[in-house]
Amino acid sequence: MRCRIIVLCALICLFVILTEARQKKVNRAASRSLAARNGNKNQRSNVRQRNGNKLSARSKNPKKRRLNAGKKNKKSRNLAKKNKRKSNSDNQKAKVKSSSTSSSSLATLPLDFQQNFVRTTDNLRSEKAFLARRYGFSFAKTSGSARLKNTANMEYTCKLNIGTPKQKFTMLPDTGSSNLWVTGPNCKSKACRKHKRYRPKKSSTYIKDGEEFDIAYDTGALAGFLAIDTVSMAGLAVTNQTFAMSTKEPGSTFTTANFDGILGMGYTSISVDGVTPLVQNMCAQDVISPCRFAICMKGGGSSARGGAIFFGNSSTSAFSGSNSYTYTPVTQKGYWQFTLQAVYVGSTKVSGSVQAIVDSGTSLMTAPTAIYKKINKILGCKETSSGECWMKCSTDVPDVTIVIGNTEFVLKGKKMMMKVKTYKGKTVCISVVTEAPDEPMILGDAFIRHFCTVFDLANNRIGFAATTYKT
């Protein structure tokens, strides 16, 4: 019995010894694992510290640790959503690109459409201005024409506008002068009371000048003041055009005239006060191109047969049958002056080379005294003290030939006569050629009526073409 007890105690002791040995082995292994984990944590902490992260490697506070973990999870979820959206966008772009490059499919991109949109003239003008700037051209009108009204083959008039809004005037186009003037608001002459006046207070574009203006005519000196405003005719507008407002219109000429003012179309050198003429400003402001104008006058004495003025072109084929002209150079830039090579009445030469002027402001023609007397002798008319030559309307008058630029321009004999009434009411005929003391000869409406005339400012020349209509 005692032996059994001793054996049992030995077995118990052996079990205890073995259990303690195993526990020590487990403890040593756990210690090595913990040391390894602590070493790794310290290494990661050092890396985060080098990058400037202020968070510790591991918080000792459980609550704080849970909060940091929640923030990290939220950040991870947001990053995942962002990546997903980017992935979807890239996939959509890839699909569009694939569709556009594929021959078997098309990409459709919708365009916005504004309901109830109304296009205005301002929209249209803005678009035209945009196109002009982009492609370097202009939609601006660079030519135009104005109708002429004929009053008894004595006056040819046209319409002209001044100011904003437009004030309309009847004007006498005059290539023998260079100033533009109309009846002013303060003119008290008899002639002024019969014509339309310019009202500067009614124009928003009027600019006061105030310089005094005087221009001499055979009937006296017209006086007034200069003004500045927008002037337009034939659908063409010139801004800041200087012109005169009359305060005095002497004599009977303007009283009986059918015009409100004169449109001077000569060179600037003969312009009173050095005012730039309207046509030259049309050229300077690129309102017309090329820089020229043409006048075609119709006879017959009725307004329906008045003719036209052309600005920026010489497309006068409706009057001349073609646009082929005989040109001759301007010899003096003042009036439209040139060299006339010869004059024949019938077969008789009455003049050699002589200076001449084309003047649309006069209805007649003039010749220096020596030439005038030779013409009258052949015509068989009777000279008067006033420089006219009367004849019977039944007189057989030979043709008159004028040579310009080596080309002959023939005026039929009957066209060299003009019917007039005397104070006693008797109808007589006079020669359209009147006496002037010296050169130059003046070719007025009696000549222009048969030959369309081009006034070429760009090339300083004058062109002539015979008309094809009855005059």
Summary of the structure (lengths in Angstrom):
residues: 471
radius of gyration: 50.6
end to end distance: 173.5
largest distance: 194.8
contacts: 1362
relative contact order: 0.10
helix: 32%
strand: 32%
